[in-house]
Amino acid sequence: MDIKEQIELIKRSIPSRVKLIAVSKTHPVEIILQAYKSGHKVFGENKVQELVQKHEFMPKDIEWHLIGHLQTNKVKYVVPFVSLIHSVDSKKLLQVIDSEANKLNKVINCLLQVKIAREESKFGMDYKELVSILNDGVGNFKNIRICGLMGMATFTNDDSIIRDEFKRCKQLFKEVKDNYFSNTPYFKEISMGMSDDYLIAIEEGSTMVRIGSKIFGYRNYNI
Ligand SMILES: *Cc1c(COP(=O)(O)O)cnc(C)c1O
């Protein structure tokens, strides 16, 4: 598969207001460089150690997104360079990001990860947790900019389930925007959609799609 062609194909199929995050997890730097040389500069990784290593070895004008679960003790490794953390799912994590960002005098862009899938997923907040941390004032951390929500649909072939879940994510976004961020222009992102469901996600209001296998091919987790 030609990575450059795949990226161009995907870009042609999505509106320009939607940001493409090329999910490069498990793929080595040489492969990611092929995408970079074709002009794409936005990459996503789901593990902190892999993200940090790739950041070190790749050109410095890349925009790195963390899309996987973040443990509080690893926040300090990503804060120096990360451009958006998609996977914030607790108040504790927000507190730690705020304090590490403060040490470096930075403001870190974050999305709140919400549970929209029917299947039991370990990560993401349900509606109650989301409202509870927002009522606690997490929108007011000085060194964090909450830019929107992230959601993942159920892993299924049934498009109607996926569509319903994305609709729910958009609905949650609207509620949170109206109730907590109505005067916050940067609260505008909905990160949803992966290789198999990104077109549905865009129809339902996604502003960021996270696409891995459709660009880089299948992942081998054993290497
Ligand atoms: C791996 C991953 C993706 C990309 O998945 P593909 O199906 O390969 O496009 C998107 N989001 C998250 C959170 C991921 O971990």
The ligand as an SDF file (V2000), in Angstrom:
LIG
                    3D

 15 15  0  0  0  0  0  0  0  0999 V2000
   -5.6000    2.6460   17.0480 C   0  0  0  0  0  0  0  0  0  0  0  0
   -6.5370    3.7650   17.3110 C   0  0  0  0  0  0  0  0  0  0  0  0
   -7.1790    4.4360   16.2530 C   0  0  0  0  0  0  0  0  0  0  0  0
   -6.9890    4.0780   14.7870 C   0  0  0  0  0  0  0  0  0  0  0  0
   -7.5720    2.8460   14.5060 O   0  0  0  0  0  0  0  0  0  0  0  0
   -7.7230    2.3100   12.9980 P   0  0  0  0  0  0  0  0  0  0  0  0
   -8.9130    1.4310   13.0460 O   0  0  0  0  0  0  0  0  0  0  0  0
   -6.4700    1.6030   12.6610 O   0  0  0  0  0  0  0  0  0  0  0  0
   -7.9370    3.4970   12.1210 O   0  0  0  0  0  0  0  0  0  0  0  0
   -8.0070    5.4990   16.5760 C   0  0  0  0  0  0  0  0  0  0  0  0
   -8.2240    5.8730   17.8520 N   0  0  0  0  0  0  0  0  0  0  0  0
   -7.6370    5.2490   18.8880 C   0  0  0  0  0  0  0  0  0  0  0  0
   -7.9180    5.7230   20.2810 C   0  0  0  0  0  0  0  0  0  0  0  0
   -6.7860    4.1790   18.6580 C   0  0  0  0  0  0  0  0  0  0  0  0
   -6.2060    3.5600   19.7080 O   0  0  0  0  0  0  0  0  0  0  0  0
  1  2  1  0
  2  3  1  0
  2 14  2  0
  3  4  1  0
  3 10  2  0
  4  5  1  0
  5  6  1  0
  6  7  2  0
  6  8  1  0
  6  9  1  0
 10 11  1  0
 11 12  2  0
 12 13  1  0
 12 14  1  0
 14 15  1  0
M  END
$$$$
